[in-house]
Amino acid sequence: MTIGKPIVHLKKRTKYDGTKIYFLHCITYFYKTNIIADGHLPISTELDDNQIMTVVLRVREDATLPMLNRVLTPVVHTIELGVLPFADEYSGLIRVVVQQDGRSSDKPNESSVSPADGDEDDRPIGEGR
């Protein structure tokens, strides 16, 4: 049901002590109007053997919403990834996979982003936040 790869943006907020907190913002377009975001699978900040960290985002059909076919509908996920231990080494990729109703489709449903591409958020976060 996706019509293309998810559009992934990575933001980072630097605390006053220099700690960087990463946030993932993902937009996926569908041809149905009753698809909604359904959270994500548990996230591990560890890299696999191929230097990739995988984030699995979930979407599902909502029977309480009207279903119109062929209407471009964005589904948005925004999640806090936290501190990424590999981000300062400029190694590793974050792969984002979108699953509908707990399964992957044969359509293009994944994108990748590097922590080095993370844009600094304009609002610094102080201690204790």
C-alpha positions in Angstrom: 0.0 0.0 0.0 3.0 2.4 0.3 3.7 4.4 -2.8 7.4 5.0 -2.2 10.2 4.9 0.3 9.6 6.5 3.7 11.0 10.0 3.9 13.3 10.0 7.0 14.6 13.0 8.8 17.0 12.8 11.8 17.3 15.6 14.3 19.7 15.9 17.2 19.4 18.1 20.3 22.6 18.9 22.1 22.3 19.3 25.9 24.5 21.8 27.7 26.9 19.0 28.8 27.4 18.0 25.1 25.2 14.9 25.1 23.4 14.5 21.8 19.8 13.1 21.8 18.5 11.9 18.5 15.0 12.0 17.2 13.6 10.2 14.1 10.8 11.8 12.0 9.4 9.6 9.2 6.7 10.3 6.7 5.3 7.4 4.6 2.6 8.0 1.9 -0.2 5.5 1.3 -3.0 5.3 -1.3 -5.7 4.7 1.4 -7.1 7.2 3.9 -7.6 4.7 6.8 -3.9 3.9 7.4 -2.6 5.2 10.8 0.7 5.0 12.7 0.8 2.1 15.1 4.0 2.7 17.0 7.3 0.8 16.6 9.0 -2.3 17.7 11.5 -2.1 20.6 14.6 -0.2 19.5 18.2 -1.3 20.1 20.9 1.3 19.7 23.4 -1.4 18.9 24.7 -1.9 15.4 24.5 -5.3 13.7 27.4 -7.0 11.9 26.8 -4.8 8.9 27.0 -1.6 10.9 23.3 -1.0 10.7 20.7 -0.1 13.4 17.2 -1.1 12.3 14.1 0.8 13.4 10.8 -1.0 12.5 7.8 1.4 12.4 4.3 -0.1 12.3 1.1 1.1 10.5 -2.3 -0.4 10.4 -5.7 0.0 8.9 -8.3 1.7 11.2 -11.8 0.5 10.5 -13.3 3.5 12.3 -11.9 5.9 9.6 -13.4 6.3 6.2 -11.5 4.3 3.5 -11.0 6.1 0.2 -8.8 4.5 -2.4 -6.3 6.5 -4.4 -6.2 9.4 -2.0 -2.6 10.4 -1.1 -2.4 10.1 2.7 0.7 10.7 4.8 1.4 8.7 8.0 3.9 10.3 10.4 6.1 8.7 13.1 8.2 10.8 15.4 10.2 8.9 18.0 13.1 9.6 20.3 16.0 7.4 19.7 18.0 8.7 22.6 21.8 8.7 22.7 23.4 6.8 19.9 26.8 5.4 21.0 28.0 5.1 17.5 27.1 8.6 16.3 30.3 10.3 17.1 32.4 7.7 15.2 30.7 8.5 11.9 30.1 4.8 11.3 26.8 3.0 11.0 23.5 3.6 9.4 19.9 3.8 10.7 17.6 1.7 8.5 13.9 2.5 8.8 11.5 -0.3 7.8 7.7 0.3 7.7 5.5 -2.7 8.4 1.7 -2.8 7.8 -0.3 -5.0 10.1 2.9 -6.7 11.4 4.3 -7.7 8.0 6.5 -6.2 5.4 5.2 -5.7 1.9 6.8 -6.2 -1.5 6.7 -2.4 -2.1 9.7 -0.2 -1.3 9.2 0.2 2.4 12.6 1.1 3.8 15.0 4.0 3.9 18.4 4.7 5.5 19.9 7.7 7.2 23.3 8.3 8.8 23.7 10.0 12.2 26.2 12.3 10.5 23.2 13.7 8.5 21.3 14.6 11.7 20.3 18.3 11.7 20.9 20.2 15.0 17.6 21.3 16.6 17.6 25.0 17.2 16.3 24.5 20.8 19.1 23.4 23.2 18.0 21.2 26.1 19.3 22.0 29.6 20.3 19.6 32.3 17.6 17.4 33.7 15.5 17.4 30.5 
